[in-house]
Every structure is written in structure tokens, then in C-alpha cells.
Amino acid sequence: GEPGSGKSGCAALARMLVFDASWPPAVTASFADTATRIEAHVNREADVPVLIEDLALAADASELETREANAKLERILRAAGNQTEMRGRMTRDLFDKPGNYVRSLPLVTAQQLPRTMQVSLYRRCIVVHLEPGEVDTRWLREHAGELWPALRAVGDRIVARLARDDAAELLCDLDAEAAHRFGRQLD
């Protein structure tokens, strides 16, 4: 969406499940960072919804800018969708090294997605287009603190449910329910 359309504010609400209501929102990384830095920060935040902000790709972006943006999105979103490491690593002695993972929901803000983004990558994410005025960013800045206790309570309940002995069964049931409800929209 356009600058000021509320992308960061909406992402901040999701992160309030774990973090406080600071403004501007605390971000995991920026698309101005290197792919390696983004990967390290995403891995470090572990089970927290990660926010990678500000993919400011212009409509007339060069092929190099488009390719770089696409590569960063591929690394994050494909690894999250496939539940695999972002990139294989090796030690100096050519032994496998523990990889970096996306272990939570990646939240990405972008003015525009790369025109070269593969269809299979779109299937691994939900794209929400925001237009200026759809999100009252002034209200969010002023009242985010009022929302935080309720959102944090929800986050605590989610963590408590996932800590139960039957968490794997619960997640399996939720996956089946989601597939039933949204199956027509999926491949």
C-alpha cells in the first residue's frame, strides 16, 4: 500500500500479542538490510510474529532492485510456508551448521510486490492491500496502548494452549478446520 496507509500500524497490532504498544512499532528488520541480516534477526525473534518492514519497490524499479527484493521475499516466505531453513549453512570444515528458521508468522510491509514474484510464493502468504484512509493511523498512534492489554491477554492464552500436552492434536484439528473452511481458495 501507499505510504501512510497503515501497513505498519496493522502489523504492530499483531506484534502486540507479545510486545508492548510502542510507537513507532518495533521492527524485526528492514528490507534495506542485507538478506543475511534479515535472516539472522528473523531467527533470533523465534516464535514472535516477525515484522520485516518497508519494501519500498517503485513501479519503475530496476531489474537489480526487483531481483534483490524478490530474493529476500523468497528466502523468508518460502521457508515459512515450507517450514524449512531459510538457507543451508556449513562450517569452515564443510559440515552442516544449524540453519535459521522462520518459526512464526512473518509480517511484511510493502508498497508494491515484485512483478517477478512467483505464483507459488503468493500461495504461501496472504496479501492485504491497504488504501490511504482504510486504517486510521492517527487513532492507532493515540490509542494503541488501550488495545495492548486485551491483545496481550489473547497472546498469553495462545501460548498457554500451545503449552498443553495435547497441543499437537489441537494444531492438527485447527489445520483440518482451516483446510475445510478455506480449501476452495487453496490449490
Backbone as JSON, one array per atom type, in Angstrom:
{
  "sequence": "GEPGSGKSGCAALARMLVFDASWPPAVTASFADTATRIEAHVNREADVPVLIEDLALAADASELETREANAKLERILRAAGNQTEMRGRMTRDLFDKPGNYVRSLPLVTAQQLPRTMQVSLYRRCIVVHLEPGEVDTRWLREHAGELWPALRAVGDRIVARLARDDAAELLCDLDAEAAHRFGRQLD",
  "N": [[0.8, -1.19, 0.0], [0.2, 2.35, -0.26], [2.44, 4.91, 1.12], [1.78, 5.7, 4.51], [-0.63, 4.37, 4.68], [-1.26, 2.63, 6.7], [0.03, 0.2, 7.02], [2.21, -0.52, 8.72], [1.06, 0.01, 11.2], [-1.04, -1.87, 11.35], [0.47, -4.23, 11.33], [1.83, -3.85, 13.72], [-0.22, -4.23, 15.56], [-0.56, -7.02, 15.43], [1.87, -7.8, 16.5], [1.53, -6.95, 19.08], [0.48, -9.04, 20.45], [2.54, -10.13, 21.76], [4.53, -8.14, 22.26], [4.87, -4.81, 23.71], [2.89, -1.76, 23.41], [4.4, 0.09, 21.79], [5.22, 3.06, 19.9], [6.91, 4.51, 17.22], [6.25, 1.23, 15.78], [8.16, -1.56, 16.96], [10.48, -3.1, 14.9], [11.49, -6.15, 13.27], [13.32, -6.36, 11.2], [14.49, -4.54, 8.31], [13.75, -4.06, 4.85], [15.83, -2.74, 3.74], [18.02, -3.8, 4.89], [20.64, -6.3, 4.63], [20.15, -9.54, 3.09], [21.18, -11.58, 4.69], [21.33, -10.35, 7.21], [18.59, -9.86, 7.69], [17.69, -12.51, 7.8], [19.08, -13.46, 10.09], [17.97, -11.84, 12.13], [15.25, -12.54, 11.98], [15.39, -15.25, 12.72], [16.36, -14.95, 15.33], [14.21, -13.76, 16.7], [12.5, -15.84, 16.95], [9.66, -17.39, 18.07], [7.99, -15.23, 17.93], [5.7, -13.08, 16.23], [7.18, -11.9, 13.36], [8.31, -8.8, 12.01], [9.07, -7.51, 9.02], [9.97, -4.7, 7.49], [8.98, -2.19, 5.15], [9.34, -2.61, 2.21], [10.1, -0.85, -0.22], [9.53, -0.75, -3.12], [9.62, 0.7, -6.16], [7.38, 1.33, -8.95], [8.81, 1.58, -11.28], [11.16, 0.22, -10.76], [14.53, -0.93, -11.0], [15.87, -3.83, -12.72], [17.73, -5.12, -11.11], [17.05, -4.16, -8.49], [14.49, -5.23, -8.27], [15.02, -7.98, -8.49], [16.6, -8.35, -6.17], [14.74, -7.68, -4.12], [12.82, -9.65, -4.58], [14.34, -11.95, -4.04], [14.8, -11.69, -1.27], [12.17, -11.84, -0.27], [11.51, -14.42, -1.18], [13.31, -15.97, 0.35], [12.35, -15.6, 2.97], [9.45, -16.01, 2.96], [9.04, -18.43, 1.54], [10.5, -20.25, 3.08], [9.07, -20.06, 5.47], [6.52, -20.97, 4.64], [7.15, -23.55, 3.78], [8.23, -24.63, 6.0], [11.0, -24.89, 6.4], [14.59, -24.45, 6.68], [15.94, -21.13, 6.17], [18.2, -20.83, 4.6], [20.67, -23.1, 3.69], [23.51, -23.84, 5.71], [27.07, -24.09, 6.28], [29.95, -25.23, 8.1], [33.36, -24.05, 8.4], [34.79, -26.31, 7.96], [33.24, -27.71, 6.25], [30.98, -29.03, 7.3], [27.57, -29.62, 8.14], [25.79, -26.87, 9.45], [23.78, -25.51, 12.06], [20.69, -24.25, 10.86], [18.89, -21.18, 10.05], [15.59, -20.31, 10.93], [12.16, -19.48, 10.11], [9.96, -19.18, 12.48], [7.48, -18.32, 13.12], [4.65, -16.21, 12.35], [5.44, -14.41, 9.51], [5.36, -10.97, 9.03], [5.07, -8.68, 6.52], [5.69, -5.51, 5.22], [4.92, -3.63, 2.38], [5.15, -1.38, -0.36], [4.72, -2.17, -2.88], [4.69, -5.33, -4.44], [7.26, -7.39, -5.94], [7.16, -7.65, -9.46], [8.03, -9.99, -10.47], [7.5, -11.95, -8.67], [6.85, -15.26, -7.82], [4.01, -17.35, -8.55], [3.69, -19.52, -6.85], [4.8, -18.55, -4.53], [3.01, -16.59, -3.77], [0.99, -18.27, -2.96], [1.81, -19.03, -0.5], [1.34, -17.04, 1.24], [-0.64, -14.34, 2.62], [-1.97, -11.65, 1.06], [-2.64, -8.37, 1.79], [-4.15, -5.59, 0.67], [-3.86, -2.22, 1.35], [-5.45, 0.86, 1.32], [-4.95, 4.42, 1.41], [-6.52, 5.9, 4.19], [-8.09, 3.72, 4.88], [-7.19, 2.62, 7.24], [-7.14, 4.11, 10.31], [-4.6, 5.77, 11.11], [-3.8, 7.8, 12.83], [-5.55, 7.46, 15.0], [-4.72, 4.93, 15.8], [-2.05, 5.46, 16.64], [-2.6, 7.08, 18.86], [-4.23, 5.47, 20.5], [-3.23, 2.89, 20.73], [-2.06, 1.87, 23.04], [-4.27, 1.35, 24.64], [-5.34, -0.88, 23.45], [-3.45, -2.79, 23.85], [-3.46, -4.35, 26.4], [-5.64, -6.17, 26.06], [-4.94, -7.49, 23.65], [-2.51, -8.62, 24.42], [-3.43, -10.36, 26.38], [-4.8, -12.2, 24.78], [-2.61, -13.21, 23.36], [-1.22, -14.44, 25.48], [-3.05, -16.45, 26.11], [-2.96, -17.98, 23.79], [-0.32, -18.95, 23.92], [-0.5, -20.43, 26.29], [-2.31, -22.43, 25.5], [-0.8, -23.73, 23.56], [1.13, -24.83, 25.11], [0.03, -26.98, 26.3], [-0.37, -30.54, 26.88], [-1.73, -31.77, 24.8], [-1.21, -30.24, 22.55], [-0.2, -30.74, 19.94], [-2.21, -32.33, 18.84], [-4.31, -30.5, 19.0], [-3.41, -28.47, 17.21], [-3.4, -29.96, 14.85], [-6.15, -30.48, 14.58], [-7.03, -27.84, 14.23], [-5.72, -27.19, 11.83], [-7.06, -28.97, 10.1], [-9.66, -27.94, 10.27], [-9.24, -25.37, 9.19], [-8.44, -26.08, 6.59], [-10.82, -27.2, 5.72], [-12.55, -24.97, 5.79], [-11.24, -23.07, 4.17], [-10.43, -24.41, 1.95], [-11.28, -24.24, -0.74], [-10.03, -21.96, -1.64], [-7.43, -22.64, -1.77], [-4.76, -24.42, -3.41]],
  "CA": [[0.0, 0.0, 0.0], [0.87, 3.65, -0.29], [2.95, 5.38, 2.41], [0.76, 6.27, 5.39], [-1.91, 3.67, 4.57], [-1.49, 1.87, 7.92], [0.64, -1.12, 6.98], [2.99, -0.75, 9.94], [0.13, 0.01, 12.33], [-1.72, -3.18, 11.38], [1.46, -5.23, 11.74], [2.1, -3.62, 15.14], [-1.29, -4.86, 16.32], [-0.25, -8.44, 15.53], [3.01, -7.98, 17.41], [1.1, -6.67, 20.44], [0.2, -10.3, 21.12], [3.75, -10.45, 22.52], [5.24, -6.93, 22.65], [4.05, -3.71, 24.22], [2.27, -0.89, 22.4], [5.27, 1.22, 21.47], [5.06, 3.68, 18.58], [6.61, 3.62, 16.1], [6.37, -0.19, 16.13], [9.48, -2.2, 16.9], [10.55, -3.98, 13.74], [12.5, -7.2, 13.29], [14.33, -5.98, 10.2], [14.01, -3.7, 7.22], [14.19, -4.55, 3.54], [17.09, -2.08, 3.41], [19.08, -4.66, 5.44], [21.06, -7.4, 3.76], [19.37, -10.77, 3.26], [21.75, -12.3, 5.82], [20.91, -9.66, 8.44], [17.16, -10.15, 7.86], [17.61, -13.91, 8.2], [19.55, -13.58, 11.48], [17.0, -11.2, 13.02], [14.03, -13.36, 11.98], [15.7, -16.43, 13.52], [16.53, -14.53, 16.73], [12.92, -13.49, 17.33], [11.92, -17.16, 17.18], [8.23, -17.64, 17.98], [7.28, -13.96, 17.93], [5.41, -12.63, 14.86], [8.28, -11.03, 12.92], [7.92, -7.7, 11.12], [10.1, -7.01, 8.1], [9.25, -3.52, 7.06], [9.3, -1.18, 4.16], [9.78, -2.97, 0.87], [9.71, 0.34, -0.99], [9.87, -1.04, -4.51], [8.88, 1.59, -7.06], [6.85, 0.69, -10.15], [9.85, 1.59, -12.32], [12.4, -0.29, -10.15], [15.45, -1.6, -11.93], [15.86, -5.29, -12.66], [18.53, -5.5, -9.94], [16.24, -3.9, -7.29], [13.39, -6.2, -8.29], [15.6, -9.3, -8.2], [17.0, -8.36, -4.76], [13.51, -7.72, -3.31], [12.23, -10.97, -4.79], [15.18, -12.94, -3.34], [14.55, -11.58, 0.17], [10.84, -12.4, -0.02], [11.62, -15.88, -1.38], [14.01, -16.57, 1.48], [11.51, -15.55, 4.17], [8.11, -16.57, 2.81], [9.08, -19.84, 1.13], [10.95, -21.02, 4.25], [7.95, -20.11, 6.41], [5.49, -21.82, 4.06], [7.62, -24.94, 3.68], [8.78, -25.0, 7.32], [12.39, -25.3, 6.21], [15.53, -23.38, 7.0], [15.95, -20.1, 5.13], [19.31, -21.1, 3.68], [21.59, -24.06, 4.28], [24.79, -23.3, 6.17], [28.13, -25.06, 6.54], [31.1, -24.72, 8.85], [34.57, -23.92, 7.59], [35.23, -27.67, 7.63], [32.21, -28.24, 5.36], [29.97, -29.81, 8.0], [26.32, -28.87, 8.29], [25.69, -25.94, 10.57], [22.35, -25.26, 12.29], [20.14, -23.21, 10.0], [17.98, -20.16, 10.58], [14.22, -20.64, 10.57], [11.04, -18.59, 10.38], [9.15, -20.05, 13.33], [6.21, -17.67, 13.44], [4.07, -15.53, 11.19], [6.18, -13.24, 9.03], [4.56, -9.82, 8.58], [5.89, -7.91, 5.59], [5.02, -4.33, 4.67], [5.47, -3.3, 1.07], [4.34, -0.5, -1.19], [4.41, -2.96, -4.08], [5.45, -6.57, -4.51], [7.98, -7.51, -7.21], [6.36, -8.22, -10.55], [8.59, -11.31, -10.76], [7.18, -12.87, -7.57], [6.23, -16.47, -8.37], [2.66, -17.7, -8.09], [3.81, -20.44, -5.71], [5.09, -17.76, -3.34], [1.73, -15.99, -3.39], [0.2, -19.31, -2.28], [2.35, -19.21, 0.84], [1.12, -15.83, 2.04], [-1.9, -13.61, 2.46], [-1.66, -10.27, 0.67], [-3.7, -7.44, 2.15], [-3.91, -4.27, 0.07], [-4.43, -1.13, 2.14], [-5.52, 2.16, 0.66], [-4.96, 5.52, 2.38], [-7.81, 6.16, 4.8], [-8.73, 2.5, 5.37], [-6.74, 2.45, 8.62], [-6.99, 5.42, 10.97], [-3.28, 5.69, 11.74], [-3.76, 8.75, 13.95], [-6.23, 6.81, 16.11], [-3.84, 3.85, 16.26], [-0.95, 6.04, 17.41], [-3.11, 7.62, 20.12], [-4.96, 4.51, 21.32], [-2.64, 1.54, 20.71], [-1.85, 1.44, 24.42], [-5.54, 0.83, 25.18], [-5.57, -2.19, 22.86], [-2.4, -3.72, 24.24], [-3.78, -5.37, 27.41], [-6.51, -7.22, 25.5], [-4.17, -8.27, 22.68], [-1.53, -9.4, 25.18], [-4.17, -11.45, 27.02], [-5.02, -13.2, 23.73], [-1.31, -13.83, 23.13], [-0.94, -15.33, 26.61], [-3.92, -17.62, 26.0], [-2.43, -18.81, 22.71], [0.87, -19.62, 24.44], [-0.96, -21.43, 27.26], [-2.9, -23.57, 24.77], [0.26, -24.45, 22.87], [1.95, -25.5, 26.12], [-0.7, -28.16, 26.8], [0.11, -31.84, 26.4], [-2.41, -32.13, 23.55], [-1.03, -29.14, 21.59], [-0.04, -31.26, 18.58], [-3.55, -32.73, 18.41], [-5.07, -29.25, 18.82], [-2.97, -27.86, 15.95], [-3.86, -30.82, 13.75], [-7.58, -30.2, 14.44], [-7.16, -26.49, 13.67], [-5.32, -27.29, 10.42], [-8.15, -29.62, 9.37], [-10.76, -26.98, 10.2], [-8.85, -24.33, 8.23], [-8.49, -26.68, 5.25], [-12.23, -27.34, 5.38], [-13.15, -23.64, 5.56], [-10.57, -22.29, 3.13], [-9.93, -25.33, 0.93], [-11.58, -23.8, -2.11], [-9.11, -20.89, -2.03], [-6.09, -23.21, -1.83], [-4.52, -25.39, -4.52]],
  "C": [[0.85, 1.26, 0.0], [1.44, 4.02, 1.08], [1.8, 6.01, 3.22], [-0.57, 5.55, 5.35], [-2.2, 2.77, 5.77], [-0.89, 0.48, 7.95], [1.38, -1.44, 8.28], [2.09, -0.81, 11.17], [-0.59, -1.32, 12.46], [-0.76, -4.27, 11.83], [1.79, -5.08, 13.22], [1.03, -4.25, 16.01], [-1.03, -6.35, 16.49], [0.89, -8.69, 16.5], [2.65, -7.66, 18.85], [0.64, -7.93, 21.17], [1.36, -10.67, 22.04], [4.42, -9.19, 23.08], [4.3, -5.87, 23.19], [3.61, -2.81, 23.06], [3.13, 0.31, 22.06], [4.97, 1.76, 20.08], [6.25, 4.57, 18.35], [6.88, 2.16, 16.49], [7.81, -0.68, 16.04], [9.47, -3.18, 15.73], [11.65, -5.02, 13.92], [13.66, -6.8, 12.39], [13.66, -5.1, 9.16], [14.5, -4.3, 5.9], [15.44, -3.82, 3.06], [18.28, -2.88, 3.95], [19.49, -5.71, 4.41], [20.19, -8.62, 4.04], [19.87, -11.55, 4.48], [21.34, -11.67, 7.14], [19.42, -9.93, 8.73], [16.99, -11.57, 8.4], [18.0, -14.09, 9.68], [18.53, -12.99, 12.46], [15.7, -12.0, 13.1], [14.25, -14.6, 12.85], [15.78, -16.08, 15.0], [15.19, -14.31, 17.42], [12.09, -14.74, 17.52], [10.41, -17.19, 16.99], [7.37, -16.38, 18.01], [6.91, -13.61, 16.48], [6.46, -11.6, 14.42], [7.76, -9.99, 11.93], [9.12, -7.26, 10.32], [9.43, -5.89, 7.33], [9.87, -2.82, 5.86], [9.99, -1.69, 2.9], [9.27, -1.86, -0.04], [10.14, 0.19, -2.44], [9.0, -0.18, -5.41], [8.41, 0.82, -8.3], [7.91, 0.61, -11.25], [11.2, 1.1, -11.77], [13.23, -1.02, -11.19], [15.33, -3.11, -11.77], [16.63, -5.78, -11.44], [17.73, -5.3, -8.64], [15.11, -4.92, -7.17], [13.9, -7.58, -7.92], [15.99, -9.41, -6.73], [15.78, -8.46, -3.83], [12.87, -9.1, -3.39], [13.02, -12.03, -4.02], [14.93, -12.89, -1.83], [13.18, -12.14, 0.53], [10.85, -13.91, -0.15], [12.23, -16.54, -0.15], [13.11, -16.66, 2.71], [10.22, -16.34, 3.98], [8.12, -18.04, 2.41], [9.52, -20.71, 2.3], [9.82, -21.14, 5.27], [6.87, -21.06, 5.91], [5.87, -23.28, 4.02], [8.13, -25.48, 5.01], [10.17, -25.6, 7.17], [13.31, -24.15, 6.6], [15.58, -22.38, 5.84], [17.05, -20.34, 4.11], [20.24, -22.07, 4.39], [22.93, -23.42, 4.62], [25.78, -24.43, 6.4], [29.23, -24.4, 7.34], [32.28, -24.59, 7.89], [35.09, -25.28, 7.13], [34.21, -28.42, 6.77], [31.29, -29.27, 6.03], [28.72, -28.95, 8.11], [26.33, -28.05, 9.57], [24.2, -25.71, 10.82], [21.87, -24.08, 11.45], [19.28, -22.21, 10.75], [16.59, -20.44, 10.04], [13.27, -19.47, 10.82], [10.06, -19.45, 11.18], [7.81, -19.42, 13.73], [5.65, -17.04, 12.17], [4.96, -14.38, 10.75], [5.2, -12.18, 8.53], [5.47, -8.95, 7.74], [5.08, -6.7, 5.15], [5.72, -3.94, 3.38], [4.54, -2.32, 0.36], [3.86, -1.26, -2.42], [5.26, -4.21, -4.04], [6.14, -6.67, -5.87], [7.1, -8.17, -8.27], [6.83, -9.62, -10.92], [8.28, -12.34, -9.67], [6.38, -14.05, -8.12], [4.86, -16.73, -7.76], [2.74, -18.6, -6.87], [4.15, -19.7, -4.42], [3.83, -17.04, -2.85], [0.87, -16.99, -2.62], [0.65, -19.52, -0.85], [2.12, -17.98, 1.73], [-0.28, -15.27, 1.8], [-1.52, -12.17, 2.17], [-2.87, -9.4, 0.99], [-3.32, -6.08, 1.56], [-4.61, -3.22, 0.91], [-4.37, 0.16, 1.34], [-5.49, 3.25, 1.73], [-6.39, 5.77, 2.87], [-8.51, 4.92, 5.31], [-8.37, 2.21, 6.82], [-6.52, 3.84, 9.19], [-5.7, 5.4, 11.77], [-3.15, 6.67, 12.92], [-4.39, 8.13, 15.19], [-5.35, 5.7, 16.68], [-2.7, 4.39, 17.11], [-1.42, 6.47, 18.79], [-3.67, 6.55, 21.04], [-4.38, 3.09, 21.34], [-2.44, 1.01, 22.12], [-3.11, 0.87, 25.06], [-5.83, -0.57, 24.65], [-4.62, -3.24, 23.4], [-2.82, -4.73, 25.3], [-4.65, -6.51, 26.87], [-5.75, -8.1, 24.52], [-3.14, -9.14, 23.39], [-2.2, -10.58, 25.88], [-4.45, -12.57, 26.02], [-3.72, -13.95, 23.47], [-0.96, -14.81, 24.24], [-1.79, -16.59, 26.54], [-3.44, -18.56, 24.9], [-1.23, -19.61, 23.21], [0.46, -20.72, 25.42], [-1.54, -22.66, 26.56], [-1.82, -24.39, 24.08], [1.18, -25.19, 23.83], [1.27, -26.76, 26.66], [-0.12, -29.44, 26.21], [-0.5, -32.23, 25.06], [-2.26, -31.05, 22.47], [-0.91, -29.64, 20.16], [-1.4, -31.68, 18.01], [-4.42, -31.5, 18.14], [-4.7, -28.58, 17.49], [-3.42, -28.66, 14.74], [-5.35, -30.57, 13.49], [-7.8, -28.83, 13.8], [-6.78, -26.47, 12.19], [-6.44, -27.91, 9.58], [-9.33, -28.68, 9.21], [-10.47, -25.88, 9.19], [-8.92, -24.85, 6.8], [-9.94, -26.83, 4.79], [-12.84, -25.99, 5.0], [-12.56, -22.91, 4.36], [-10.08, -23.14, 1.97], [-10.16, -24.89, -0.49], [-10.6, -22.73, -2.59], [-7.68, -21.41, -2.17], [-5.98, -24.15, -3.01], [-4.86, -26.77, -4.05]]
}
